[in-house]
Amino acid sequence: MSVESVSAEGFARESLAVLQDLTKSARDEVAGAARLIADCVRADGVIQAFGTGHSQAIVLELAGRAGGLVPTNRLSIADLVLYGGDDPGVLDDPLLERQAGVAERIYRLADPAPQDLFVIISNSGVNNVIVETALRAKEEGHRILAVTSLTHTRAVPAGHPSGKKLADLADVVLDNRAPRGDALLDLPGGGAVCALSTLTGVMLVQMAVAEASKLLLDAGWRPPVYVSANVPGGFEGNLELEKRYAGRIRRTAS
């Protein structure tokens, strides 16, 4: 990639090329992800979405947003404070996601039902809390949908003692097509700038939700989706939809 690519036009061109290819090359994996999501909704399950760092942006695409499915839950390391009673100071540790036992506590605080689907997002797929969450979910019989970069995860060693990576544990993997290290535009002399995984991750999960909605409609189900709270009646209507999942989904200020 030439130095001329390091520009607004260069990023738009390169990222849009990846997205355009993704809409065609990811059809099979999106179809698999859609089946997991639709099966979860039909079984009265909740989609438990988890990621750390910037992967939380894709979690927010799934959990509790306008146009998204109602039976969704956002899991977070911050749950240790919000629901587990830990001192907020624990979140000052930038290596908290690498500590053993964190995933177990997040899982127990969520108290998921057997039919719940876990959607776990991690570009590298090797951080301890990510792999432990997947291992815990698998032990309990949950289906797992992973959103990760296969290019990145194959290029780095496993960080968990099991030797497993997120992609090894998932029932379906959505490959976000991000390069190793995520940044898209090479800089002269080394390094790169402008991450790709959020753009492609959002595209993949929204495609999967759209396809899952089609599956539900084809089966005679109306997808339970949120209306924007900023339109008349939206907030009140959403509260009615949430009643079906009372005590199973969390909606806090964000």
Residue frames as qw, qx, qy, qz and C-alpha x, y, z in Angstrom:
[[0.000, 0.890, 0.456, 0.000, 0.00, 0.00, 0.00],
 [0.447, 0.438, -0.015, 0.780, 1.49, 3.36, -1.00],
 [0.215, -0.251, -0.425, 0.843, 1.91, 6.40, 1.23],
 [0.231, -0.133, -0.284, -0.921, -0.78, 8.13, -0.83],
 [0.498, -0.397, -0.734, -0.234, -3.27, 5.75, 0.77],
 [0.359, -0.384, -0.576, 0.626, -2.74, 7.43, 4.15],
 [0.138, -0.063, -0.095, -0.984, -5.54, 9.93, 3.78],
 [0.541, 0.208, 0.462, -0.671, -9.28, 10.23, 4.24],
 [0.707, 0.424, -0.281, -0.490, -9.78, 9.11, 0.66],
 [0.360, 0.368, -0.857, 0.011, -7.38, 6.23, 1.12],
 [0.208, -0.015, 0.853, -0.477, -9.14, 4.92, 4.20],
 [0.646, 0.327, 0.231, -0.650, -12.56, 5.30, 2.59],
 [0.631, 0.454, -0.515, -0.361, -11.39, 3.44, -0.51],
 [0.271, 0.290, -0.907, 0.142, -9.64, 0.61, 1.30],
 [0.282, 0.052, 0.772, -0.568, -12.29, 0.07, 3.99],
 [0.671, 0.347, 0.097, -0.648, -15.18, 0.24, 1.55],
 [0.545, 0.388, -0.695, -0.263, -13.45, -2.37, -0.62],
 [0.066, 0.106, -0.941, 0.314, -13.30, -4.72, 2.38],
 [0.442, 0.228, 0.534, -0.684, -16.93, -4.03, 3.25],
 [0.649, 0.398, -0.260, -0.594, -18.05, -4.60, -0.32],
 [0.439, 0.277, -0.852, -0.071, -16.26, -7.92, -0.44],
 [0.134, -0.053, 0.830, -0.538, -17.64, -8.83, 2.98],
 [0.614, 0.209, 0.222, -0.728, -21.25, -8.54, 1.86],
 [0.782, 0.332, -0.400, -0.345, -20.61, -11.32, -0.65],
 [0.482, 0.340, -0.787, 0.182, -17.93, -13.53, 0.90],
 [0.114, -0.159, 0.751, -0.631, -19.54, -13.69, 4.35],
 [0.638, -0.127, -0.276, -0.707, -22.94, -14.99, 3.27],
 [0.732, -0.114, -0.671, -0.024, -22.51, -18.49, 4.65],
 [0.366, -0.057, -0.639, 0.675, -21.14, -17.39, 8.01],
 [0.284, -0.086, 0.142, -0.944, -23.85, -14.72, 8.33],
 [0.707, -0.154, -0.463, -0.511, -26.48, -17.35, 7.57],
 [0.634, -0.119, -0.711, 0.282, -25.06, -19.55, 10.32],
 [0.116, -0.005, -0.457, 0.882, -25.03, -16.66, 12.77],
 [0.460, -0.141, -0.143, -0.865, -28.61, -15.77, 11.84],
 [0.716, -0.204, -0.631, -0.219, -29.78, -19.30, 12.61],
 [0.447, -0.122, -0.660, 0.591, -28.21, -19.14, 16.07],
 [0.103, -0.011, 0.228, -0.968, -29.89, -15.80, 16.77],
 [0.589, -0.139, -0.341, -0.720, -33.30, -16.84, 15.44],
 [0.668, -0.174, -0.723, 0.037, -33.18, -20.15, 17.34],
 [0.267, -0.075, -0.575, 0.770, -32.37, -18.26, 20.54],
 [0.315, -0.045, 0.051, -0.947, -35.29, -15.86, 20.11],
 [0.679, -0.134, -0.514, -0.507, -37.71, -18.67, 19.30],
 [0.641, -0.171, -0.705, 0.251, -36.58, -20.57, 22.40],
 [0.397, -0.883, -0.169, -0.187, -37.32, -17.51, 24.57],
 [0.764, -0.203, -0.114, 0.602, -33.60, -17.01, 25.07],
 [0.068, -0.973, 0.046, 0.217, -31.53, -13.89, 25.55],
 [0.730, 0.524, -0.126, 0.421, -28.53, -12.93, 23.43],
 [0.588, -0.750, 0.046, 0.300, -25.68, -12.36, 25.88],
 [0.606, 0.707, -0.065, 0.359, -23.15, -10.09, 24.16],
 [0.627, -0.714, 0.104, 0.293, -19.68, -9.60, 25.57],
 [0.683, 0.514, -0.065, 0.514, -16.50, -7.83, 24.54],
 [0.511, -0.667, -0.099, 0.533, -13.76, -5.73, 26.07],
 [0.317, -0.302, 0.302, 0.847, -12.00, -2.59, 24.92],
 [0.279, 0.300, -0.272, -0.870, -13.22, -1.31, 21.58],
 [0.177, -0.157, -0.929, -0.283, -15.11, -4.54, 20.96],
 [0.075, 0.455, 0.681, -0.568, -17.73, -3.08, 23.28],
 [0.273, 0.344, -0.189, -0.878, -18.79, -0.86, 20.38],
 [0.403, 0.017, -0.781, -0.477, -20.10, -3.96, 18.61],
 [0.139, -0.310, -0.867, 0.364, -21.75, -5.18, 21.81],
 [0.170, 0.434, 0.302, -0.832, -23.68, -1.90, 21.80],
 [0.345, 0.172, -0.553, -0.738, -24.80, -2.62, 18.24],
 [0.395, -0.154, -0.891, -0.164, -26.52, -5.75, 19.52],
 [0.333, -0.416, -0.758, 0.376, -27.79, -4.90, 22.99],
 [0.113, -0.696, -0.506, 0.497, -30.55, -2.42, 23.68],
 [0.084, -0.315, 0.236, 0.916, -30.46, -0.17, 20.64],
 [0.565, 0.501, 0.157, -0.637, -33.14, 1.18, 18.32],
 [0.691, 0.479, -0.403, -0.362, -33.87, -1.30, 15.55],
 [0.211, 0.364, -0.895, 0.147, -32.22, -4.08, 17.52],
 [0.622, -0.282, -0.712, -0.164, -33.65, -7.16, 19.16],
 [0.500, -0.693, 0.109, -0.508, -35.16, -6.74, 22.63],
 [0.919, -0.390, 0.052, 0.006, -33.91, -10.02, 24.18],
 [0.657, 0.491, -0.287, 0.496, -30.30, -8.84, 24.34],
 [0.618, -0.772, -0.046, 0.143, -27.99, -8.28, 27.27],
 [0.399, 0.773, -0.361, 0.337, -24.75, -6.35, 27.43],
 [0.854, -0.432, -0.109, 0.268, -22.10, -8.08, 29.54],
 [0.281, 0.832, -0.248, 0.409, -19.11, -6.06, 30.68],
 [0.570, 0.053, -0.564, 0.596, -16.16, -6.12, 33.04],
 [0.144, -0.336, 0.217, -0.905, -17.87, -3.14, 34.66],
 [0.725, -0.379, -0.427, -0.386, -20.53, -5.60, 35.87],
 [0.622, -0.091, -0.600, 0.494, -18.12, -6.43, 38.69],
 [0.078, -0.014, -0.322, 0.943, -18.86, -2.94, 40.05],
 [0.425, -0.158, -0.231, -0.861, -22.41, -2.35, 38.79],
 [0.823, -0.225, -0.291, -0.433, -23.83, -5.68, 39.98],
 [0.817, -0.015, -0.517, 0.254, -21.07, -7.41, 41.91],
 [0.521, -0.846, -0.117, 0.013, -20.36, -4.74, 44.52],
 [0.754, -0.010, -0.034, 0.656, -16.65, -4.31, 43.74],
 [0.201, -0.747, -0.032, 0.633, -14.96, -1.00, 44.42],
 [0.568, 0.815, 0.077, -0.089, -14.86, 1.13, 41.21],
 [0.139, -0.813, 0.530, 0.197, -11.09, 1.29, 41.62],
 [0.721, -0.079, 0.668, 0.167, -10.77, -2.27, 40.29],
 [0.648, 0.684, 0.326, 0.078, -11.54, -0.90, 36.83],
 [0.016, 0.931, -0.317, -0.183, -8.37, 1.19, 36.91],
 [0.571, -0.359, 0.693, 0.254, -6.35, -1.95, 36.25],
 [0.501, 0.555, -0.368, -0.552, -5.68, -2.06, 32.47],
 [0.266, 0.279, -0.915, -0.122, -4.80, -5.76, 32.76],
 [0.564, -0.039, 0.566, -0.600, -8.02, -6.77, 34.51],
 [0.828, 0.325, -0.104, -0.445, -9.23, -8.58, 31.40],
 [0.567, 0.432, -0.700, 0.049, -6.22, -10.89, 31.64],
 [0.254, -0.358, 0.735, -0.516, -6.91, -12.02, 35.20],
 [0.324, -0.134, -0.929, -0.120, -8.22, -15.50, 35.92],
 [0.097, -0.415, -0.792, 0.437, -11.67, -15.72, 37.49],
 [0.176, 0.277, 0.032, -0.944, -13.10, -12.48, 36.06],
 [0.401, -0.004, -0.646, -0.650, -15.13, -14.30, 33.40],
 [0.323, -0.289, -0.893, 0.125, -16.61, -16.67, 35.96],
 [0.030, -0.417, -0.503, 0.756, -17.90, -13.76, 38.03],
 [0.286, 0.229, -0.260, -0.893, -19.35, -11.98, 34.99],
 [0.391, -0.110, -0.831, -0.380, -21.13, -15.20, 34.00],
 [0.256, -0.375, -0.820, 0.347, -22.60, -15.74, 37.46],
 [0.069, 0.370, 0.258, -0.890, -23.76, -12.13, 37.71],
 [0.360, 0.123, -0.474, -0.794, -25.58, -12.48, 34.37],
 [0.485, 0.071, 0.784, -0.381, -27.22, -15.75, 35.50],
 [0.401, 0.268, -0.517, -0.707, -28.04, -16.82, 31.92],
 [0.846, 0.092, 0.339, -0.400, -30.72, -19.36, 31.01],
 [0.663, -0.123, 0.683, 0.280, -29.67, -22.55, 29.22],
 [0.583, 0.603, 0.499, 0.217, -31.17, -21.41, 25.92],
 [0.005, 0.942, -0.079, -0.325, -29.28, -18.10, 25.91],
 [0.786, 0.482, 0.046, 0.385, -26.85, -17.46, 23.06],
 [0.464, -0.701, 0.116, 0.529, -23.42, -15.98, 23.80],
 [0.579, 0.753, 0.060, 0.307, -22.06, -13.53, 21.25],
 [0.626, -0.623, 0.113, 0.455, -18.42, -12.88, 22.12],
 [0.494, 0.848, 0.009, 0.190, -16.45, -10.18, 20.31],
 [0.531, -0.695, 0.313, 0.370, -12.67, -9.91, 20.28],
 [0.516, 0.771, -0.317, -0.199, -10.42, -8.90, 17.41],
 [0.119, 0.565, -0.814, 0.062, -7.51, -11.02, 18.65],
 [0.876, -0.146, -0.306, -0.342, -9.61, -13.69, 20.34],
 [0.701, 0.150, -0.597, 0.361, -6.85, -14.50, 22.83],
 [0.150, -0.510, 0.412, -0.740, -7.39, -12.37, 25.94],
 [0.087, 0.017, -0.932, 0.351, -7.95, -14.41, 29.08],
 [0.374, 0.258, 0.522, -0.721, -11.41, -13.08, 29.96],
 [0.599, 0.355, -0.317, -0.644, -12.63, -13.63, 26.39],
 [0.481, 0.197, -0.846, -0.119, -11.46, -17.24, 26.23],
 [0.007, 0.053, 0.857, -0.512, -12.64, -18.00, 29.76],
 [0.514, 0.257, 0.232, -0.785, -16.09, -16.60, 28.96],
 [0.655, 0.297, -0.509, -0.473, -16.29, -18.85, 25.91],
 [0.325, 0.142, -0.920, 0.165, -15.08, -21.87, 27.88],
 [0.218, 0.115, 0.687, -0.683, -17.62, -21.21, 30.65],
 [0.615, 0.294, -0.015, -0.731, -20.46, -20.76, 28.18],
 [0.584, 0.273, -0.710, -0.283, -19.48, -23.96, 26.38],
 [0.105, 0.080, -0.913, 0.386, -19.34, -25.91, 29.65],
 [0.352, 0.258, 0.567, -0.699, -22.92, -24.85, 30.36],
 [0.423, 0.370, 0.810, 0.168, -24.14, -25.87, 26.92],
 [0.256, 0.798, 0.136, -0.529, -24.69, -22.41, 25.44],
 [0.696, 0.534, 0.283, 0.388, -24.25, -21.85, 21.73],
 [0.366, -0.653, 0.110, 0.654, -21.46, -19.39, 20.94],
 [0.544, 0.769, 0.210, 0.260, -21.21, -16.87, 18.11],
 [0.561, -0.472, 0.095, 0.673, -17.75, -15.30, 17.80],
 [0.409, 0.903, 0.060, 0.120, -16.82, -12.08, 16.03],
 [0.614, -0.596, 0.321, 0.406, -13.06, -12.01, 15.54],
 [0.411, 0.768, -0.415, -0.263, -10.25, -11.49, 13.05],
 [0.987, -0.002, 0.133, 0.091, -9.05, -14.86, 11.83],
 [0.598, 0.644, -0.228, 0.419, -6.00, -13.17, 10.30],
 [0.142, -0.731, 0.437, -0.504, -5.01, -11.68, 13.64],
 [0.800, -0.412, 0.324, -0.293, -5.85, -14.65, 15.84],
 [0.971, 0.189, 0.012, 0.147, -3.89, -17.06, 13.63],
 [0.510, 0.662, -0.267, 0.480, -0.84, -14.77, 13.79],
 [0.184, -0.635, 0.481, -0.575, -0.54, -14.56, 17.59],
 [0.306, 0.044, -0.923, 0.228, -0.04, -17.16, 20.32],
 [0.538, -0.599, -0.542, -0.241, -2.87, -18.25, 22.59],
 [0.033, -0.567, 0.401, -0.719, -2.98, -16.29, 25.84],
 [0.771, -0.383, 0.149, -0.486, -5.02, -18.78, 27.85],
 [0.349, -0.454, 0.816, -0.074, -3.47, -21.80, 29.62],
 [0.793, 0.242, 0.521, -0.205, -5.82, -24.10, 27.70],
 [0.329, -0.174, 0.653, 0.660, -4.17, -23.10, 24.45],
 [0.275, 0.626, 0.714, 0.149, -7.60, -22.26, 23.08],
 [0.030, -0.069, 0.120, 0.990, -8.64, -19.14, 21.22],
 [0.477, 0.308, 0.333, -0.753, -12.14, -17.71, 20.82],
 [0.587, 0.368, -0.440, -0.572, -12.50, -19.05, 17.29],
 [0.245, 0.173, -0.954, 0.023, -11.71, -22.57, 18.50],
 [0.090, 0.190, 0.829, -0.518, -14.69, -22.56, 20.85],
 [0.418, 0.307, 0.076, -0.852, -17.42, -20.96, 18.75],
 [0.614, 0.361, 0.698, -0.074, -20.26, -22.71, 16.94],
 [0.509, 0.749, 0.298, 0.301, -20.14, -19.99, 14.28],
 [0.460, -0.432, 0.059, 0.773, -17.36, -17.49, 13.59],
 [0.355, 0.911, 0.204, 0.055, -17.92, -14.13, 11.92],
 [0.675, -0.107, 0.120, 0.720, -14.51, -13.15, 10.55],
 [0.056, 0.904, 0.197, -0.374, -14.25, -9.36, 10.54],
 [0.726, 0.549, 0.142, 0.389, -11.46, -9.46, 7.91],
 [0.153, -0.968, 0.199, -0.007, -9.33, -7.01, 9.90],
 [0.647, 0.520, -0.486, 0.274, -5.56, -7.28, 9.44],
 [0.723, -0.265, -0.433, 0.469, -3.15, -8.33, 12.18],
 [0.306, -0.187, -0.242, 0.901, -3.11, -5.43, 14.63],
 [0.173, 0.726, 0.606, -0.275, -6.39, -4.08, 13.19],
 [0.055, 0.745, -0.094, -0.659, -4.97, -0.89, 11.59],
 [0.750, 0.532, 0.393, 0.001, -5.56, -0.73, 7.84],
 [0.466, 0.870, -0.081, 0.140, -3.24, 1.88, 6.35],
 [0.839, -0.122, -0.064, 0.526, 0.49, 1.21, 6.39],
 [0.105, -0.976, 0.097, 0.164, 2.76, 4.05, 7.44],
 [0.637, 0.630, -0.365, 0.253, 6.15, 4.64, 5.85],
 [0.114, 0.555, -0.671, 0.478, 8.88, 3.18, 8.02],
 [0.296, -0.123, -0.921, 0.223, 6.54, 0.78, 9.81],
 [0.159, 0.313, 0.595, -0.723, 3.30, 0.82, 11.76],
 [0.038, -0.414, -0.723, -0.552, -0.20, 1.44, 10.51],
 [0.165, 0.115, 0.319, -0.926, -3.15, 3.76, 11.19],
 [0.583, 0.053, -0.123, -0.801, -6.97, 3.57, 11.19],
 [0.321, -0.037, 0.923, -0.209, -8.60, 0.47, 12.67],
 [0.381, 0.019, -0.638, -0.669, -11.03, -1.58, 10.59],
 [0.169, -0.145, -0.968, 0.118, -12.64, -4.09, 12.93],
 [0.228, 0.374, 0.530, -0.726, -15.44, -1.86, 14.23],
 [0.451, 0.369, -0.274, -0.765, -16.71, -1.08, 10.74],
 [0.469, 0.143, -0.808, -0.326, -16.66, -4.67, 9.60],
 [0.077, -0.128, -0.903, 0.403, -17.88, -6.04, 12.92],
 [0.360, 0.349, 0.340, -0.796, -20.90, -3.76, 12.87],
 [0.522, 0.303, -0.478, -0.638, -21.68, -4.76, 9.30],
 [0.341, 0.068, -0.936, -0.052, -21.50, -8.46, 10.15],
 [0.034, 0.242, 0.823, -0.513, -23.69, -8.36, 13.25],
 [0.420, 0.383, 0.155, -0.808, -26.30, -6.14, 11.60],
 [0.494, 0.240, -0.669, -0.501, -26.39, -8.45, 8.60],
 [0.228, -0.048, -0.959, 0.162, -26.86, -11.38, 10.97],
 [0.212, 0.323, 0.588, -0.711, -29.70, -9.61, 12.83],
 [0.486, 0.355, -0.209, -0.771, -31.39, -8.75, 9.53],
 [0.469, 0.154, -0.816, -0.299, -31.14, -12.35, 8.31],
 [0.073, -0.143, -0.897, 0.412, -32.34, -13.67, 11.68],
 [0.366, 0.330, 0.304, -0.815, -35.34, -11.36, 11.44],
 [0.540, 0.270, -0.517, -0.607, -36.11, -12.80, 8.01],
 [0.323, 0.022, -0.945, 0.037, -35.96, -16.32, 9.43],
 [0.112, 0.252, 0.709, -0.649, -38.34, -15.34, 12.22],
 [0.473, 0.350, -0.015, -0.809, -40.77, -13.70, 9.80],
 [0.486, 0.210, -0.739, -0.417, -40.66, -16.74, 7.52],
 [0.265, -0.111, -0.931, 0.225, -41.57, -18.88, 10.56],
 [0.328, -0.673, -0.550, -0.369, -44.53, -16.65, 11.41],
 [0.518, -0.562, -0.354, 0.538, -42.80, -14.78, 14.26],
 [0.143, 0.940, 0.047, 0.307, -42.71, -11.02, 14.56],
 [0.626, 0.161, -0.392, 0.655, -39.16, -10.07, 15.63],
 [0.401, -0.840, -0.316, 0.183, -39.23, -8.29, 19.02],
 [0.546, 0.293, 0.014, 0.785, -37.38, -5.10, 18.12],
 [0.239, -0.574, -0.316, 0.717, -36.83, -1.76, 19.77],
 [0.250, 0.841, 0.310, 0.366, -38.28, 1.49, 18.47],
 [0.347, 0.335, -0.250, 0.840, -36.24, 4.62, 19.07],
 [0.294, -0.579, -0.604, 0.461, -37.08, 6.11, 22.46],
 [0.098, -0.377, 0.014, 0.921, -36.89, 9.50, 20.77],
 [0.247, -0.213, -0.581, -0.746, -40.08, 9.06, 18.76],
 [0.545, -0.244, 0.210, -0.774, -43.56, 9.45, 20.29],
 [0.917, -0.130, 0.055, -0.372, -44.59, 6.30, 22.14],
 [0.671, 0.438, -0.586, 0.120, -41.24, 4.61, 21.55],
 [0.005, 0.405, -0.737, 0.541, -40.10, 4.52, 25.17],
 [0.657, -0.095, 0.424, -0.616, -43.45, 3.25, 26.45],
 [0.893, 0.277, -0.200, -0.292, -43.71, 0.62, 23.73],
 [0.490, 0.463, -0.699, 0.241, -40.23, -0.63, 24.49],
 [0.293, -0.323, 0.680, -0.590, -41.10, -1.04, 28.16],
 [0.851, 0.067, 0.173, -0.492, -43.99, -3.30, 27.17],
 [0.808, 0.403, -0.428, -0.036, -41.73, -5.47, 25.04],
 [0.212, 0.500, -0.720, 0.432, -39.17, -5.72, 27.84],
 [0.660, -0.326, 0.364, -0.570, -41.75, -7.09, 30.28],
 [0.957, 0.133, -0.204, -0.161, -41.47, -10.50, 28.61],
 [0.746, 0.271, -0.430, 0.431, -37.81, -10.61, 29.64],
 [0.362, -0.825, 0.150, -0.408, -38.14, -9.00, 33.06],
 [0.709, -0.599, 0.372, -0.025, -35.21, -9.82, 35.31],
 [0.879, 0.080, 0.355, 0.309, -33.23, -11.28, 32.40],
 [0.521, 0.539, 0.138, 0.647, -32.05, -8.17, 30.55],
 [0.385, -0.591, -0.231, 0.670, -30.39, -5.08, 31.99],
 [0.310, 0.729, 0.279, 0.543, -30.96, -1.57, 30.76],
 [0.462, -0.654, -0.196, 0.566, -28.80, 1.05, 32.46],
 [0.188, 0.957, -0.073, -0.208, -27.66, 4.53, 31.53],
 [0.832, 0.025, 0.257, 0.491, -24.70, 4.42, 29.18]]
